[in-house]
Amino acid sequence: MRCGLPRTGTIILPMSKTSLTAASISGPAEPPGPPVAAADVAAVREFNRFYTNVVGLLREGLLDTPYSLTEARIIFELARGERTEAGSLRRWLDIDAGYLSRILARFTADGLIHRSRSPQDARRQVIGLTATGRAVFAKLDALSAAQIGTLLGRLPAGDRARLTAAMAGIRQILDAPPAGPTTVVLRPPAPGDLGWVVARNAALYAAEYGWDETYEALVARIIADYAARGDRAREAAWIAELGSEPVGCVFCMRKDDRTAQLRLLLVEPSARGMGIGERLVAECVAFARRAGYRDIVLWTNDVLHAARRIYERTGFELVGSEEHHSFGHDLVGQDWRLTLA
């Protein structure tokens, strides 16, 4: 037997009980909410096919073991606790009751699980992994970790950070509750916020663009200069807060007596699309006007497309660009300017 895992019988995958050729089918139900572009649907489906192929989810034996994806998932769920009710397991996995019953019967015959009646309600069946079952889980868990470790091991550190950040973003978007905090507050930095600015700039730009530690060093110098000068009449900073958590920032700093400089605009991925970047830039520009500056300038890079669109909408004009090698990459730096007076 492969992998030394006990198993008998034939592996099967869930089968549909409904024919797609049935006369009763009248087409897919209309999804709630605004219509979704066909290109967006196709992009998600293509990604699903790609990732399924990468990790081999549809092969006959998951991770080259005798267990299908569904069977392995059941073992993983049972390993999360000592005892699990069959009804809860079926709801968590959204699996047909008859198919689950057949898998559990095979697991019982293989000595992977033990079944009993709930002491609270004899109508409910309680399932747990045996010592053999936990050994199988440990093997599956180790194989899964090794597979992903091999996949990630082929990537440079910057690409691994970008990949895991993107996955976290996907999960955050899809798991987001339908309603949540929507009021964004712009406030001055509180104790600890300046350190947050350095940390989040470093982490996000490494994850999204693969920038190295020299960018973190630059941000740290900018923050140190701002804090050391303490010129609150002509310099200011704002933290965007959503649900009592910081989700963005921007700094207005003195370049010379006539010119302000917008620096370190950042919005967390979880808060993008809410207009926070526009609000931060508008607040920075308004402060520069009140402080008596004639112009406000900024330096950015052409790869920061979302930020550049905000600057354009605010009225900034591109006045120069230059190729450079910074933060571990060949980039095109851009100078933008907005006349205030």
N, C-alpha and C positions, 0 to 999 in steps of 0.2 A: 504494500500500500504506500502511495506517495507520502513523503514527509513524515512517515511513521504515525499518521493520524488514523485512529480506528474509524472504519466506515464500511457499511455494507449497503447493497441495493443500488438503484439507479438514481442519479441526480436529475431532478426536473426543475424547470422554472415555472413561475405562475402562468396559468393559461386563462385566456379570456373566455367568458361564458356567453358572450354576445357577438353575433356576426355583424360585420360592417356592411354586409350586403342586405341586411334586413330591410324590408319595405318601410318599416316605421321610421327609419332615419330620415330626417328632414334637413340635416345640416347642423353645424356647430352652433351652440347657444351664443348669443351676443354677449361679449364680456361687459362687465359693468364699467362705468367711467368713460373717459374720452377714448376715441378710437386709437389703436396702436398701429404705427407704421409697419407695413409688411417687411421692410428692411430690418427693423428692430427685432421682429419675431424671427426672421431668418438668421440674424446674427447670433441670437441666443441658442437657437437650435444647432447651428453650426459649431458653436463652442461646446455644447453638450456632446455632440458626436466626437469632436476632437479630443476632449478630456477623457471621455469613456474609453476611447481607443488607447490613449496614453497609459492609463492605469489598468487596462485589460478587464474592465468590469463585466463584459459580456462573454468572456471565455468560459468554457464548460466548467473549469475548476478555478475558483478565485485564488490568486497567488500560487498557482500550480499545486493546489490541494484538492482533495475530493469534494470540497464544499462549494456550492453555488453562492452568488452574492447574497441572496435572500437568507440562505442557511447561515452564512457567516455573520450576517447582521443580527440574526436572532441570538447567536452565541454571544456576540458583543453586548447586546442589550441585557441578556441574562447575567453577564459577568459584572454588571454595574451594581448589583445588590445580591444579598443572600437569597431572597425569595421574591418572586414576581408573580402577580396574578395573570392568568392566561388572557383574561379580558383586557387588562391594561396593555399587555404585550401586543395584542392584536390592534388596539387603537393607536399605539405609538408607531407601529410599522405600517398601518393602513393595509393590512393583508387579509385575504379571504379566510374566514374561519375554518372552512374545510381544508384548505391547503395548509394552514398553520397546524391543524390537528394531525395531518399526515406527517409533516416534518417532525413534530414533537414525538409521534409514535416511533419514528425511525431513531430519533435521538435517544429515546428510552431503551430501545432494543440494543443500541450501541453502547449503552451505559454512560451517556453524556449527561443525562438529567435525571432528577428524581421528582416525582409528582405526588402531591397530597391535597387534602381538602383544607380550606381556610378555617382556622379555629373560630373566626368571627362569623363566617357564613359558609355552611357546608356545601352550598350550591356552587361556590367559587373554587376553582382549581388553582393551586399554588405550585410554582415551578422553580427549581433551583439547579445549578450546575453541580454535578458530582466532582470528586477529585479528578477523575478522568476528563470530565468536561472542562474543568479549569485548566488542565494541562493543554487541552486542545486550544482553548482561548489564548493561553500564553504563547503558544506556537504561532497562531494566526496573528496575534498582536505584534510579535517580533518580526514576522515576515512582512507585515504591512509597514512597520517602521523602517525596515531595511529597504523596502521597495521605494518609499518616498525619499529616504536618505540617499539612495543611489540617484534618483531623479534630480534632487537638489544639488547633489555633489558635482554634477556636470555643469552647474551654473556658477558664474562669478558671484562674489558676495553681494555686489550691488544689485545684480539681477534677482538673487534670492530675496533680498529685502523688498524689491519692487513687486515680486510675485506674491509674497505673503501679505503685503499691504493691500494689493489688489483683491486678494481673496477675502481679507477682512472687510474691505469696502463692500464687496458683493454680499457677504453675509449680513453686514449691518443694514444695507438697503433692503434686502429681502426679508429680514427678521424684524424690521422696524414696525412698531405698533401703528395702527391707522391714525392715531392721534397722539400728540406729544407736545412738549413745550414749543411754542412758536414765537414767543416774545424775545427779541434780541436786544440786549442792553449794551451800549457802548460806555465804558467807564475808564478812568485812569488806572494805570497798573497798581496793584496791591502787592504787599510783600510776597515774594515767590514768583510773581508773574514774569519778571525779567528773565529769570532762569528758565521758565516755561517757554518763553520766546526762543531762547537759544536752543533748547532741547527739541522743540517741535520743528523749527526750521531745519535743523540737522537731520532729524529723522525723516521728515516728509520729502526733503529734496534728495536724500539718499534713496528712499523708496521709489520715488516717482521719476527721478532723472539720473540716478546713479552717481550723484555728486559725492566727492570724498570729504575727508575731515578738514580740508583747507577751507571749505565753505563754512563749517561750524566755527572755525577759528575767526573768519571774517565777521560772522554774526556776533560772536563774543566780543570782538573789539568794538564794533558799532555800539553794542549795548553798554559796554564799559565806558565808552566816551560819553554817551548820553547820561548815564548815572553820575559820572564824575563831574560833569559841567553843572548840572542842576539848574539850568537856565529855563525856568518854567514860564517866563514871560515870552520867550521866542522859540521854545521847543516844547513839544508835547507828544504823548503817546496814548493810544487807546487799545483797550482789550475788549473784544466782542464776546459777550457772555450769553449762553443759551442754556436754560435749565440749570443755572448756577455753575456751569462749567465753561472755561475759556475755549472759544472755538475760532478766534481770529485776532489779528493785531495789525497795527500800522504805526509808523513813527513820522513825525514832522520835525526835521532837524535843520539847524542853521548851516548854510553853506558859506554865505557871506552876508553883509549887512542888507543887501537887496534881494537875496535869493534864498529860498527855503528848499529843502530836499526831502522828498517822500522816500521812506525807506522801510524795508522789511514787511511789505504787505503779505499777509498769509491768512488763508481760511482753511480750516480743517475739512477733509473730504466729506465728513458726515454732515457738514453744515453748508456745503456748496449748493448753489441753485436757489438760495433764499435772498439774494441781493445783499449779502453781508459785505462782500468786497466793495460794491458800489458805495455803500454807506460809510465804510471806513475811509475810502478815498475822498468822498465828499466832505467828511468831517475834517480830514487833514487839510484840504484846500481851503475850507472856510476858516480854519484856525490861521493858516498862513496869511490870508487877507486881513484878519483882525490884528495880527501881529505886525502888519505894516510892510510885508514883503512885496516886491514888485513882480517877482516871478517865482514859480516853483518848478523844480526839475526832478528827474529821477533817472536812474540807470537800471536797465533790466537786460534780459537776454531773449533772443528771438524765439527760443523754445517755450517760453512761458506764454502760451497763446491766450489763455483765459485772462491773465492779468493785463496783457496788451489790449485786449478788447475793452476792458474796463477803462483803461487810460484814454483810449480813443473816444469812448462815449462821454467821458468827463470833459473832453476838450483838449487834452494833451496832443502835441504834434511831435512826430519823429524828426529830430534835427541832426542826427548822425548815427553811424553804426561802424563797428570795427571788429574784425575777427581777432580772437584771442584764445589762448589755452589756459583754462582755469578750472579748478575743482575736479581735475582729472579728465577733462573733455575739451574738444575743440568746439568753441562757441562763437556766436556773433552777438557782441554787446551792442546795446542800443541806448542812445540818449534821447530823452523826451523832455519837452518844455511846455509850460502853460503860463501865459501872461495874465497877471492878476490885476494890474492897474492900467 
